[in-house]
């Protein structure tokens, strides 16, 4: 879930949730084009870690720590936008 | 999740969102500076440098069951999102024994897919059920 320590930059872990990344040695930047095709309904979600703000604290969230729960992952253009 | 830092998230939550929702936003507001995660999910707009309105329903096994992506000017319908989550939860509980036809919402009848239903959906499901 969330934790206070180890807050870094957001990054995909390079594999789907609950599985080890397949190409450990390849930098994430070079795998973007390939990993983009990972989004399909019925397939595992790409895992990631990301810093965040929750309940008055800065936290770090890893998607795979939510295995066993339903997750609603929402992206939006920016804070203080109107819609 | 957006490209804003967790510091900006804090300011937005404390100074505006907490005036809309008592106690502030109850779930983690995540930061994706540079759009690395958004790129993998196919929602990062490189030209604008922001993430579009992507919404992903992920089940307890980590499987993406549904997603929807809108351009920035149009907001989402959270009731429709909850309806889809409830439908996917029902499917999971019945282990695929039931299916939710068009227009389904909690309390409405489901379909039980089998060979006996082939060509007989018209008897079980009426067009008006898609709209009521």
Backbone of each chain as ProteinMPNN parsed JSONL, in Angstrom:
{"seq_chain_A": "XXXXXXXXXXXXXXXXXXXXXXXXXXXXXXXXXXXXXXXXXXXXXXXXXXXXXXXXXXXXXXXXXXXXXXXXXXXXXXXXXXX", "coords_chain_A": {"N_chain_A": [[0.843, -1.187, 0.0], [0.75, 2.034, 1.013], [3.699, 3.805, 2.002], [5.974, 5.506, 4.182], [8.691, 5.783, 3.766], [11.508, 5.736, 1.433], [10.95, 7.406, -0.877], [10.95, 8.063, -4.187], [11.415, 8.869, -7.664], [8.57, 8.526, -9.838], [8.117, 5.44, -11.46], [7.79, 2.861, -13.911], [7.939, -0.586, -13.062], [8.734, -2.328, -14.95], [7.508, -4.702, -15.48], [4.493, -6.775, -15.393], [1.951, -6.571, -12.757], [2.687, -8.414, -9.842], [4.549, -10.049, -10.984], [7.949, -10.834, -11.868], [10.081, -8.407, -13.415], [10.85, -8.86, -16.877], [12.999, -8.138, -18.601], [15.529, -7.311, -17.084], [17.978, -5.982, -17.315], [17.694, -3.953, -19.173], [17.347, -0.501, -19.703], [14.541, 1.449, -18.56], [13.685, 3.49, -20.255], [14.233, 2.595, -22.841], [12.428, 0.59, -23.185], [9.938, 1.589, -23.414], [8.339, 1.81, -25.822], [7.773, -0.814, -26.304], [6.537, -1.657, -23.936], [4.264, -0.153, -23.951], [2.356, -1.446, -25.382], [1.371, -3.184, -23.598], [-1.023, -2.638, -22.418], [-4.033, -4.038, -22.201], [-7.384, -5.113, -22.007], [-8.162, -7.727, -19.774], [-5.583, -8.505, -19.489], [-2.603, -8.46, -17.4], [-1.96, -5.592, -15.38], [0.522, -3.055, -15.935], [3.124, -2.874, -13.61], [4.065, -0.387, -11.14], [5.935, 2.069, -9.278], [5.27, 4.943, -7.319], [5.653, 8.262, -6.037], [3.644, 10.006, -3.617], [0.867, 11.862, -2.128], [-0.864, 11.449, 0.839], [-3.331, 11.328, 3.289], [-2.191, 13.489, 4.759], [0.504, 12.989, 4.664], [3.622, 12.441, 2.913], [4.031, 9.803, 0.679], [4.859, 6.524, -0.663], [3.763, 4.572, -3.323], [3.173, 1.319, -4.457], [1.904, -0.461, -7.124], [1.573, -3.267, -7.151], [1.329, -3.926, -4.527], [-1.271, -3.737, -3.964], [-2.506, -6.017, -4.763], [-5.131, -8.364, -4.502], [-7.042, -6.581, -3.887], [-9.607, -4.453, -5.286], [-8.761, -2.026, -7.67], [-8.923, 1.356, -8.602], [-7.494, 3.173, -10.948], [-6.663, 6.362, -11.747], [-5.858, 8.825, -14.114], [-5.11, 12.284, -14.676], [-5.134, 15.607, -16.17], [-3.936, 17.708, -14.646], [-3.195, 19.221, -11.42], [-5.381, 21.61, -9.918], [-6.806, 22.015, -12.221], [-9.896, 22.465, -14.061], [-11.968, 20.626, -14.631]], "CA_chain_A": [[0.0, 0.0, 0.0], [1.562, 3.247, 1.062], [4.722, 3.809, 3.034], [6.569, 6.831, 4.277], [10.099, 5.806, 3.377], [11.92, 5.398, 0.068], [10.204, 8.157, -1.884], [11.774, 8.45, -5.323], [10.622, 9.267, -8.814], [7.64, 7.518, -10.332], [8.685, 4.656, -12.545], [7.269, 1.51, -14.093], [8.935, -1.564, -12.632], [9.176, -3.054, -16.135], [6.757, -5.944, -15.63], [3.113, -6.703, -14.891], [1.837, -6.72, -11.316], [2.812, -9.76, -9.308], [5.555, -10.846, -11.697], [9.26, -10.211, -11.967], [10.371, -7.824, -14.729], [11.505, -9.85, -17.735], [14.289, -7.648, -19.109], [16.033, -6.541, -15.957], [19.142, -5.182, -17.65], [17.404, -2.907, -20.155], [16.788, 0.699, -19.087], [13.105, 1.631, -18.797], [13.477, 4.385, -21.397], [14.294, 1.87, -24.103], [11.358, -0.395, -23.281], [8.638, 2.262, -23.447], [7.53, 1.486, -26.991], [7.309, -2.186, -26.175], [5.636, -1.827, -22.803], [3.015, 0.55, -24.201], [1.382, -2.39, -25.916], [0.955, -4.095, -22.537], [-2.368, -2.315, -21.956], [-5.145, -4.73, -22.859], [-8.297, -5.677, -21.02], [-7.936, -9.157, -19.6], [-4.158, -8.74, -19.249], [-2.088, -7.854, -16.176], [-1.594, -4.179, -15.429], [1.95, -2.794, -15.711], [3.394, -2.458, -12.232], [4.825, 0.859, -11.019], [6.01, 2.727, -7.971], [5.12, 6.383, -7.502], [5.5, 9.049, -4.815], [2.325, 10.619, -3.553], [0.421, 12.552, -0.916], [-2.011, 10.708, 1.36], [-3.603, 11.511, 4.719], [-1.298, 14.438, 5.397], [1.91, 12.569, 4.602], [4.176, 12.01, 1.639], [4.081, 8.35, 0.699], [5.242, 5.859, -1.901], [2.764, 3.547, -3.618], [3.505, 0.33, -5.488], [0.628, -1.054, -7.537], [1.47, -4.701, -6.835], [0.974, -4.089, -3.11], [-2.735, -3.737, -3.886], [-3.045, -7.311, -5.199], [-6.133, -8.805, -3.526], [-8.068, -5.546, -3.788], [-9.987, -3.774, -6.531], [-8.06, -0.746, -7.793], [-9.332, 2.324, -9.617], [-6.33, 4.009, -11.24], [-7.119, 7.485, -12.557], [-4.92, 9.861, -14.547], [-5.778, 13.54, -15.02], [-4.138, 16.517, -16.757], [-3.127, 18.488, -13.722], [-3.805, 19.821, -10.239], [-6.009, 22.929, -10.091], [-7.576, 22.14, -13.458], [-11.276, 22.801, -13.706], [-13.002, 19.634, -14.925]], "C_chain_A": [[0.885, 1.246, 0.0], [2.589, 3.131, 2.179], [5.417, 5.161, 3.026], [7.966, 6.883, 3.679], [10.283, 5.59, 1.878], [11.087, 6.094, -0.999], [11.158, 8.588, -2.984], [10.903, 8.935, -6.446], [9.674, 8.14, -9.201], [8.301, 6.754, -11.458], [7.943, 3.326, -12.673], [8.336, 0.528, -13.639], [9.433, -2.402, -13.8], [8.46, -4.372, -16.342], [5.335, -5.764, -15.154], [3.075, -6.916, -13.385], [1.968, -8.188, -10.928], [3.816, -10.639, -10.036], [6.866, -10.091, -11.757], [9.412, -9.577, -13.35], [11.167, -8.806, -15.575], [12.893, -9.399, -18.179], [14.92, -6.723, -18.08], [17.132, -5.57, -16.378], [18.864, -4.001, -18.566], [16.789, -1.694, -19.472], [15.328, 0.897, -19.497], [12.843, 2.473, -20.044], [13.408, 3.611, -22.709], [13.133, 0.894, -24.261], [9.988, 0.254, -23.402], [7.764, 1.826, -24.61], [6.962, 0.079, -26.875], [6.257, -2.306, -25.067], [4.302, -1.13, -23.03], [1.937, -0.397, -24.709], [0.886, -3.358, -24.839], [-0.479, -3.833, -22.086], [-3.409, -3.023, -22.806], [-6.086, -5.217, -21.771], [-8.106, -7.19, -20.985], [-6.483, -9.51, -19.365], [-3.717, -8.01, -17.976], [-1.71, -6.387, -16.396], [-0.088, -4.026, -15.244], [2.162, -2.292, -14.282], [4.176, -1.142, -12.232], [4.961, 1.225, -9.549], [5.931, 4.223, -8.229], [5.025, 7.075, -6.148], [4.125, 9.703, -4.805], [2.079, 11.325, -2.238], [-0.839, 11.859, -0.447], [-2.131, 10.929, 2.859], [-2.582, 12.401, 5.413], [0.167, 14.062, 5.367], [2.336, 12.324, 3.158], [4.424, 10.514, 1.721], [4.675, 7.821, -0.601], [4.289, 4.696, -2.11], [3.288, 2.625, -4.702], [2.226, -0.42, -5.834], [0.499, -2.501, -7.069], [1.156, -4.945, -5.358], [-0.536, -4.073, -2.91], [-3.339, -5.031, -4.433], [-3.97, -7.837, -4.107], [-7.231, -7.784, -3.324], [-8.423, -5.038, -5.181], [-9.326, -2.402, -6.545], [-8.686, 0.091, -8.907], [-8.152, 3.264, -9.808], [-6.754, 5.114, -12.201], [-5.981, 8.458, -12.86], [-5.719, 11.115, -14.847], [-4.722, 14.56, -15.408], [-3.334, 17.319, -15.75], [-3.913, 18.996, -12.534], [-4.335, 21.21, -10.593], [-6.639, 23.117, -11.471], [-9.056, 22.104, -13.1], [-12.264, 21.647, -13.808], [-13.009, 18.512, -13.897]], "O_chain_A": [[1.671, 1.463, -0.922], [2.368, 2.442, 3.174], [5.448, 5.864, 2.015], [8.378, 7.913, 3.146], [9.329, 5.3, 1.156], [10.578, 5.449, -1.916], [12.067, 9.384, -2.749], [9.773, 9.368, -6.219], [9.932, 6.967, -8.934], [8.966, 7.341, -12.311], [7.521, 2.739, -11.676], [9.526, 0.79, -13.816], [10.433, -3.108, -13.675], [8.77, -5.097, -17.288], [4.994, -4.73, -14.579], [4.049, -7.386, -12.797], [1.435, -9.077, -11.592], [3.929, -11.831, -9.749], [6.893, -8.862, -11.703], [8.937, -10.128, -14.343], [12.048, -9.501, -15.069], [13.847, -10.175, -18.14], [14.848, -5.5, -18.2], [17.21, -4.458, -15.857], [19.721, -3.131, -18.721], [15.812, -1.832, -18.736], [14.927, 0.566, -20.613], [11.904, 2.21, -20.795], [12.61, 3.94, -23.587], [12.88, 0.418, -25.367], [8.979, -0.447, -23.484], [6.59, 1.509, -24.425], [5.833, -0.19, -27.285], [5.23, -2.964, -25.235], [3.31, -1.467, -22.383], [0.747, -0.171, -24.489], [0.081, -4.246, -25.121], [-1.094, -4.687, -21.448], [-3.642, -2.671, -23.962], [-5.636, -5.684, -20.724], [-7.916, -7.838, -22.014], [-6.159, -10.662, -19.077], [-4.371, -7.066, -17.532], [-1.212, -6.006, -17.455], [0.521, -4.778, -14.483], [1.459, -1.396, -13.815], [4.864, -0.821, -13.201], [4.207, 0.755, -8.697], [6.453, 4.717, -9.228], [4.401, 6.557, -5.222], [3.522, 9.925, -5.855], [2.941, 11.383, -1.362], [-1.783, 11.689, -1.219], [-1.17, 10.746, 3.606], [-2.153, 12.105, 6.529], [0.993, 14.74, 5.978], [1.508, 12.036, 2.294], [4.961, 10.017, 2.711], [4.956, 8.586, -1.524], [4.033, 3.922, -1.187], [3.785, 3.078, -5.733], [1.546, -0.948, -4.954], [-0.576, -2.916, -6.635], [0.76, -6.048, -4.982], [-1.026, -4.361, -1.817], [-4.56, -5.133, -4.556], [-3.638, -7.766, -2.923], [-8.236, -8.067, -2.672], [-7.647, -5.175, -6.127], [-9.334, -1.697, -5.536], [-8.943, -0.401, -10.005], [-7.845, 4.065, -8.924], [-7.155, 4.841, -13.332], [-5.238, 8.858, -11.964], [-6.885, 11.026, -15.232], [-3.556, 14.423, -15.038], [-2.154, 17.586, -15.983], [-5.127, 19.184, -12.607], [-3.792, 21.89, -11.463], [-6.969, 24.239, -11.855], [-9.425, 21.758, -11.978], [-13.3, 21.672, -13.144], [-13.819, 17.59, -13.994]]}, "seq_chain_B": "XXXXXXXXXXXXXXXXXXXXXXXXXXXXXXXXXXXXXXXXXXXXXXXXXXXXXXXXXXXXXXXXXXXXXXXXXXXXXXXXXXXXXXXXXXXXXXXXXXXXXXXXXXXXXXXXXXXXXXXXXXXXXXXXXXXX", "coords_chain_B": {"N_chain_B": [[-3.467, 10.17, -10.374], [-1.045, 12.325, -11.643], [1.109, 14.568, -13.523], [1.993, 16.342, -11.711], [3.918, 17.336, -8.823], [4.243, 15.714, -5.571], [4.18, 17.702, -3.757], [2.707, 19.777, -4.886], [0.321, 18.387, -5.066], [-0.308, 18.25, -2.355], [-0.78, 20.956, -1.774], [-2.971, 21.463, -3.45], [-4.87, 19.682, -2.428], [-5.048, 20.566, 0.272], [-5.798, 23.254, 0.049], [-7.92, 23.491, -1.75], [-9.352, 21.049, -2.591], [-10.051, 19.934, -0.132], [-12.049, 21.584, 0.595], [-14.079, 20.781, -0.945], [-14.437, 18.088, -0.408], [-15.03, 16.638, 2.642], [-12.47, 16.451, 4.981], [-10.615, 16.029, 3.066], [-8.962, 14.481, 0.186], [-9.474, 11.026, 0.178], [-7.866, 8.978, -0.801], [-4.614, 7.897, -2.103], [-2.828, 10.521, -3.72], [-1.08, 10.458, -6.561], [2.175, 11.032, -7.941], [3.579, 11.576, -11.097], [5.98, 12.564, -12.408], [7.265, 13.619, -15.471], [5.88, 11.707, -16.782], [6.333, 8.924, -16.977], [5.009, 6.603, -16.011], [2.48, 7.097, -17.037], [3.044, 6.95, -19.751], [3.539, 4.218, -20.146], [0.996, 3.318, -19.649], [-0.293, 4.414, -21.753], [-1.46, 6.953, -21.713], [-0.135, 9.312, -21.636], [0.351, 12.491, -22.922], [2.623, 13.533, -24.996], [3.097, 15.898, -26.438], [1.605, 17.917, -25.14], [2.561, 17.524, -22.656], [1.19, 16.502, -20.504], [-1.042, 14.272, -18.68], [-3.769, 12.438, -20.018], [-7.344, 11.972, -19.383], [-7.387, 9.165, -18.122], [-8.768, 6.083, -17.051], [-8.609, 3.202, -15.156], [-9.802, 0.009, -14.382], [-8.785, -2.305, -12.146], [-8.526, -5.637, -11.25], [-8.574, -7.899, -8.303], [-6.557, -9.714, -8.946], [-4.758, -8.226, -10.311], [-5.382, -7.788, -12.912], [-6.316, -5.897, -15.729], [-9.541, -4.939, -16.121], [-11.141, -3.079, -17.341], [-10.98, 0.0, -19.211], [-10.962, 3.552, -19.743], [-10.484, 6.446, -21.638], [-10.34, 9.901, -21.766], [-10.14, 13.058, -23.505], [-8.739, 16.111, -22.126], [-10.869, 18.233, -21.719], [-13.364, 17.102, -21.024], [-15.139, 15.806, -18.346], [-15.323, 12.915, -16.117], [-17.74, 10.193, -15.543], [-18.532, 9.195, -12.572], [-20.461, 7.517, -11.503], [-20.948, 5.695, -13.537], [-18.505, 4.438, -13.625], [-18.475, 3.189, -11.081], [-20.643, 1.506, -11.479], [-19.608, -0.242, -13.384], [-17.54, -1.42, -11.901], [-19.071, -2.752, -9.96], [-20.398, -4.554, -11.606], [-18.254, -6.091, -12.618], [-17.404, -7.19, -10.227], [-19.584, -8.786, -9.57], [-19.507, -10.645, -11.658], [-17.115, -11.854, -11.036], [-17.725, -12.989, -8.554], [-19.629, -14.883, -9.281], [-18.138, -16.512, -10.759], [-18.135, -16.295, -13.534], [-20.53, -17.457, -14.192], [-22.694, -15.862, -14.507], [-23.7, -13.11, -16.571], [-23.592, -9.606, -17.314], [-25.937, -7.887, -18.986], [-26.333, -5.292, -21.548], [-26.979, -2.116, -20.185], [-27.266, -3.049, -17.636], [-27.548, -2.724, -14.108], [-26.95, -2.735, -10.53], [-29.348, -4.866, -9.04], [-30.872, -5.301, -11.278], [-31.785, -7.84, -13.718], [-29.606, -10.556, -14.604], [-27.841, -12.324, -17.222], [-27.575, -15.824, -17.89], [-25.198, -17.371, -19.319], [-25.442, -20.005, -21.622], [-25.823, -22.946, -23.662], [-28.5, -23.081, -24.077], [-29.31, -20.5, -24.182], [-28.745, -19.491, -26.588], [-29.844, -17.62, -29.258], [-32.047, -16.956, -27.798], [-31.901, -14.74, -26.295], [-33.515, -12.541, -26.741], [-35.847, -13.191, -25.463], [-35.196, -13.055, -22.821], [-34.124, -10.566, -22.356], [-35.022, -7.234, -22.77], [-35.142, -4.529, -25.125], [-35.66, -2.036, -23.941], [-34.463, -2.263, -21.503], [-31.909, -1.448, -21.815], [-31.975, 1.207, -21.505], [-33.363, 2.035, -19.222]], "CA_chain_B": [[-2.083, 10.332, -10.772], [-0.791, 13.361, -12.644], [2.526, 14.893, -13.607], [2.315, 17.282, -10.632], [4.674, 16.766, -7.716], [3.456, 15.468, -4.36], [4.073, 18.985, -3.04], [1.551, 20.465, -5.474], [-0.85, 17.609, -4.621], [-0.619, 18.668, -0.98], [-1.36, 22.295, -1.828], [-4.308, 21.383, -4.06], [-5.756, 19.027, -1.463], [-5.246, 21.345, 1.493], [-6.369, 24.577, -0.195], [-9.141, 23.482, -2.555], [-10.145, 19.811, -2.572], [-10.591, 19.714, 1.207], [-13.268, 22.396, 0.696], [-15.109, 20.041, -1.686], [-14.599, 16.791, 0.254], [-14.672, 16.796, 4.048], [-11.301, 15.664, 5.368], [-9.683, 15.952, 1.942], [-9.029, 13.298, -0.668], [-9.204, 9.863, 1.038], [-6.966, 8.0, -1.427], [-3.322, 8.5, -2.449], [-2.665, 11.339, -4.928], [0.245, 10.02, -6.999], [2.939, 11.937, -8.791], [4.246, 10.893, -12.209], [6.779, 13.582, -13.098], [7.854, 13.099, -16.699], [4.907, 10.845, -17.457], [6.855, 7.58, -17.265], [3.956, 5.606, -15.796], [1.425, 7.411, -18.003], [3.469, 6.459, -21.063], [3.304, 2.77, -20.174], [-0.456, 3.101, -19.685], [-0.82, 4.962, -22.996], [-2.281, 8.14, -21.474], [0.709, 10.513, -21.553], [0.376, 13.301, -24.133], [3.978, 14.108, -25.035], [3.064, 17.261, -26.974], [1.111, 18.817, -24.113], [3.305, 17.269, -21.42], [0.28, 16.138, -19.409], [-1.73, 12.992, -18.831], [-5.187, 12.559, -20.354], [-8.197, 11.424, -18.328], [-7.443, 7.708, -18.22], [-9.319, 5.415, -15.862], [-8.382, 1.767, -15.304], [-10.327, -0.846, -13.316], [-7.845, -3.414, -11.998], [-9.138, -6.583, -10.312], [-7.661, -8.341, -7.235], [-5.42, -10.449, -9.515], [-3.901, -7.307, -11.043], [-5.785, -7.805, -14.319], [-7.12, -4.754, -16.172], [-10.839, -5.389, -16.617], [-11.763, -2.039, -18.165], [-10.377, 1.317, -19.149], [-11.62, 4.624, -20.498], [-9.584, 7.587, -21.729], [-10.973, 11.095, -22.341], [-9.287, 14.242, -23.612], [-8.889, 16.897, -20.892], [-12.004, 19.118, -21.392], [-14.59, 16.421, -20.61], [-14.984, 15.069, -17.086], [-15.788, 11.531, -16.081], [-18.984, 9.873, -14.853], [-18.104, 8.247, -11.544], [-21.499, 6.504, -11.316], [-20.729, 4.654, -14.544], [-17.333, 3.681, -13.185], [-18.894, 2.304, -9.981], [-21.499, 0.457, -12.05], [-18.748, -1.244, -14.015], [-16.859, -2.172, -10.838], [-20.059, -3.662, -9.376], [-20.642, -5.617, -12.587], [-17.096, -6.997, -12.636], [-17.385, -7.915, -8.953], [-20.608, -9.826, -9.663], [-18.978, -11.678, -12.556], [-16.067, -12.575, -10.306], [-18.372, -13.793, -7.506], [-20.345, -16.018, -9.879], [-17.124, -17.227, -11.543], [-18.506, -16.298, -14.941], [-21.823, -18.115, -14.376], [-23.656, -14.843, -14.903], [-23.166, -11.997, -17.361], [-24.433, -8.426, -17.152], [-26.252, -7.357, -20.319], [-26.335, -3.847, -21.746], [-27.896, -1.387, -19.314], [-27.358, -3.65, -16.298], [-27.047, -2.082, -12.899], [-27.309, -3.593, -9.401], [-30.776, -5.07, -8.852], [-31.469, -5.752, -12.531], [-31.503, -9.249, -13.979], [-28.412, -10.906, -15.36], [-28.009, -13.457, -18.132], [-26.783, -17.003, -17.534], [-24.783, -17.892, -20.622], [-25.391, -21.451, -21.838], [-26.263, -23.284, -25.019], [-29.938, -22.857, -24.138], [-29.581, -19.07, -24.351], [-28.443, -19.106, -27.968], [-31.046, -17.25, -30.004], [-33.164, -16.722, -26.872], [-31.66, -13.541, -25.481], [-34.658, -11.633, -26.921], [-36.884, -13.549, -24.489], [-34.707, -12.743, -21.481], [-33.67, -9.181, -22.24], [-35.768, -6.343, -23.663], [-34.355, -3.357, -25.526], [-35.835, -0.913, -23.009], [-33.569, -2.452, -20.35], [-30.651, -0.748, -22.08], [-32.136, 2.644, -21.26], [-33.994, 2.417, -17.946]], "C_chain_B": [[-1.995, 11.425, -11.841], [0.705, 13.67, -12.629], [2.952, 15.884, -12.516], [3.093, 16.577, -9.517], [3.767, 16.518, -6.513], [3.291, 16.744, -3.537], [2.87, 19.781, -3.56], [0.258, 19.734, -5.094], [-1.281, 18.071, -3.23], [-1.309, 20.035, -0.985], [-2.787, 22.249, -2.387], [-5.301, 20.768, -3.076], [-6.081, 19.954, -0.297], [-6.02, 22.642, 1.227], [-7.647, 24.571, -1.023], [-9.971, 22.209, -2.364], [-10.752, 19.542, -1.201], [-11.825, 20.576, 1.455], [-14.417, 21.751, -0.079], [-15.443, 18.736, -0.976], [-14.123, 16.934, 1.697], [-13.497, 15.881, 4.404], [-10.284, 15.52, 4.239], [-9.825, 14.641, 1.178], [-8.61, 12.056, 0.13], [-8.225, 8.85, 0.458], [-5.657, 8.68, -1.821], [-3.388, 9.304, -3.749], [-1.239, 11.112, -5.403], [0.873, 10.984, -7.985], [3.714, 11.151, -9.849], [5.02, 11.915, -13.043], [7.456, 12.969, -14.323], [6.953, 12.117, -17.433], [5.373, 9.439, -17.756], [5.787, 6.505, -17.105], [2.834, 5.815, -16.815], [1.767, 6.925, -19.397], [3.194, 4.964, -21.192], [1.811, 2.458, -20.264], [-1.111, 3.748, -20.92], [-1.658, 6.215, -22.824], [-1.456, 9.428, -21.399], [0.737, 11.216, -22.904], [1.717, 14.034, -24.181], [3.967, 15.551, -25.506], [2.64, 18.263, -25.903], [1.871, 18.645, -22.796], [2.421, 16.945, -20.232], [-0.358, 14.772, -19.688], [-3.211, 13.221, -19.103], [-6.012, 11.844, -19.286], [-8.397, 9.927, -18.52], [-7.942, 7.105, -16.925], [-9.266, 3.911, -16.072], [-8.986, 1.035, -14.107], [-9.463, -2.103, -13.28], [-8.373, -4.355, -10.924], [-8.121, -7.095, -9.292], [-6.482, -9.184, -7.725], [-4.458, -9.537, -10.271], [-4.237, -7.237, -12.525], [-6.639, -6.568, -14.631], [-8.428, -5.274, -16.756], [-11.482, -4.355, -17.529], [-10.902, -0.799, -18.141], [-11.125, 2.276, -20.051], [-10.651, 5.795, -20.501], [-10.293, 8.745, -22.423], [-9.931, 12.188, -22.516], [-9.644, 15.19, -22.457], [-10.203, 17.664, -20.691], [-13.261, 18.427, -20.881], [-14.328, 15.571, -19.376], [-15.637, 13.703, -17.147], [-17.158, 11.401, -15.441], [-18.669, 8.784, -13.826], [-19.16, 7.183, -11.297], [-21.333, 5.361, -12.312], [-19.518, 3.798, -14.168], [-17.715, 2.707, -12.07], [-19.777, 1.17, -10.506], [-20.653, -0.643, -12.682], [-18.018, -2.079, -12.965], [-17.826, -3.188, -10.227], [-20.351, -4.828, -10.307], [-19.478, -6.611, -12.601], [-16.996, -7.793, -11.334], [-18.408, -9.05, -8.97], [-20.125, -10.981, -10.544], [-17.95, -12.532, -11.82], [-16.682, -13.5, -9.251], [-19.051, -15.031, -8.089], [-19.421, -16.847, -10.768], [-17.539, -17.367, -13.02], [-19.829, -16.981, -15.223], [-22.92, -17.145, -14.795], [-22.94, -13.781, -15.73], [-24.127, -10.826, -17.235], [-24.698, -7.811, -18.525], [-26.228, -5.833, -20.349], [-27.375, -3.193, -20.843], [-28.006, -1.956, -17.916], [-26.868, -2.683, -15.231], [-27.522, -2.927, -11.726], [-28.828, -3.663, -9.205], [-31.476, -5.546, -10.116], [-30.992, -7.164, -12.855], [-30.249, -9.428, -14.824], [-28.77, -11.996, -16.363], [-27.123, -14.597, -17.649], [-26.389, -17.716, -18.83], [-24.767, -19.424, -20.646], [-25.883, -21.715, -23.255], [-27.754, -23.018, -25.191], [-30.305, -21.396, -24.394], [-29.351, -18.614, -25.8], [-29.738, -18.825, -28.727], [-32.227, -16.903, -29.124], [-32.965, -15.485, -26.01], [-32.853, -12.593, -25.572], [-35.786, -11.933, -25.948], [-36.509, -13.09, -23.082], [-34.443, -11.256, -21.273], [-34.388, -8.315, -23.258], [-34.971, -5.069, -23.927], [-34.473, -2.208, -24.539], [-34.919, -1.049, -21.781], [-32.215, -1.763, -20.552], [-30.729, 0.708, -21.644], [-32.702, 2.987, -19.888], [-33.041, 2.31, -16.774]], "O_chain_B": [[-2.762, 11.444, -12.804], [1.464, 13.113, -11.835], [4.13, 16.225, -12.409], [2.94, 15.375, -9.302], [2.657, 17.048, -6.444], [2.376, 16.852, -2.72], [2.119, 20.375, -2.787], [-0.767, 20.364, -4.833], [-2.469, 18.258, -2.965], [-2.3, 20.242, -0.284], [-3.69, 22.906, -1.869], [-6.418, 21.258, -2.91], [-7.244, 20.11, 0.077], [-6.803, 23.082, 2.068], [-8.391, 25.552, -1.002], [-11.149, 22.28, -2.016], [-11.845, 18.984, -1.107], [-12.568, 20.338, 2.408], [-15.579, 22.117, 0.099], [-16.602, 18.323, -0.946], [-12.975, 17.299, 1.952], [-13.541, 14.677, 4.15], [-9.211, 14.951, 4.438], [-10.683, 13.811, 1.479], [-7.517, 12.028, 0.696], [-7.796, 7.942, 1.17], [-5.592, 9.908, -1.87], [-3.931, 8.838, -4.75], [-0.29, 11.522, -4.736], [0.187, 11.657, -8.755], [4.412, 10.187, -9.536], [4.747, 12.103, -14.228], [8.127, 11.941, -14.23], [7.231, 11.74, -18.572], [4.873, 8.811, -18.688], [5.664, 5.61, -17.941], [2.305, 4.859, -17.382], [0.878, 6.528, -20.15], [2.684, 4.501, -22.211], [1.409, 1.467, -20.873], [-2.323, 3.645, -21.113], [-2.482, 6.527, -23.684], [-1.996, 10.502, -21.134], [1.102, 10.614, -23.914], [1.914, 15.033, -23.488], [4.758, 16.358, -25.016], [3.24, 19.33, -25.771], [1.827, 19.517, -21.928], [2.839, 17.09, -19.083], [-0.227, 14.208, -20.774], [-3.835, 14.091, -18.494], [-5.463, 11.194, -18.397], [-9.433, 9.479, -19.012], [-7.586, 7.556, -15.837], [-9.811, 3.397, -17.049], [-8.721, 1.389, -12.958], [-9.41, -2.865, -14.246], [-8.642, -3.923, -9.803], [-6.937, -6.772, -9.389], [-5.506, -9.353, -6.994], [-3.457, -10.005, -10.813], [-3.465, -6.688, -13.311], [-7.564, -6.238, -13.889], [-8.424, -5.971, -17.771], [-12.282, -4.706, -18.396], [-10.176, -0.558, -17.177], [-11.82, 1.877, -20.986], [-10.056, 6.105, -19.469], [-10.791, 8.592, -23.539], [-8.954, 12.246, -21.769], [-10.725, 15.084, -21.877], [-10.643, 17.751, -19.544], [-14.148, 19.096, -20.352], [-13.426, 14.733, -19.356], [-16.382, 13.375, -18.07], [-17.684, 12.357, -14.87], [-18.554, 7.607, -14.167], [-18.822, 6.061, -10.922], [-21.55, 4.198, -11.973], [-19.515, 2.584, -14.371], [-17.328, 1.539, -12.104], [-19.682, 0.03, -10.05], [-20.947, -1.829, -12.531], [-17.889, -3.294, -13.113], [-17.46, -4.341, -10.001], [-20.531, -5.959, -9.855], [-19.69, -7.823, -12.596], [-16.552, -8.941, -11.341], [-18.147, -10.138, -8.457], [-20.315, -12.149, -10.208], [-17.916, -13.754, -11.957], [-16.238, -14.633, -9.067], [-19.052, -16.096, -7.471], [-19.867, -17.772, -11.446], [-17.325, -18.401, -13.653], [-20.225, -17.083, -16.385], [-23.939, -17.543, -15.36], [-21.732, -13.583, -15.602], [-25.331, -11.019, -17.068], [-23.785, -7.275, -19.154], [-26.117, -5.176, -19.315], [-28.51, -3.659, -20.748], [-28.746, -1.426, -17.088], [-25.912, -1.934, -15.427], [-28.412, -3.76, -11.898], [-29.507, -2.636, -9.205], [-32.556, -6.132, -10.042], [-29.966, -7.628, -12.357], [-29.888, -8.577, -15.637], [-29.882, -12.523, -16.345], [-26.059, -14.37, -17.073], [-27.133, -18.54, -19.362], [-24.149, -20.057, -19.791], [-26.308, -20.797, -23.955], [-28.223, -22.762, -26.3], [-31.434, -21.079, -24.768], [-29.716, -17.501, -26.18], [-30.615, -19.684, -28.823], [-33.302, -16.585, -29.633], [-33.756, -15.211, -25.107], [-33.176, -11.913, -24.598], [-36.591, -11.056, -25.634], [-37.372, -12.779, -22.261], [-34.527, -10.751, -20.153], [-34.377, -8.606, -24.454], [-34.227, -4.595, -23.069], [-33.505, -1.482, -24.314], [-34.636, -0.061, -21.104], [-31.476, -1.525, -19.597], [-29.709, 1.365, -21.438], [-32.541, 4.117, -19.427], [-33.423, 2.596, -15.639]]}, "name": "protein", "num_of_chains": 2, "seq": "XXXXXXXXXXXXXXXXXXXXXXXXXXXXXXXXXXXXXXXXXXXXXXXXXXXXXXXXXXXXXXXXXXXXXXXXXXXXXXXXXXXXXXXXXXXXXXXXXXXXXXXXXXXXXXXXXXXXXXXXXXXXXXXXXXXXXXXXXXXXXXXXXXXXXXXXXXXXXXXXXXXXXXXXXXXXXXXXXXXXXXXXXXXXXXXXXXXXXXXXXXXXXXXXXXXXXXX"}
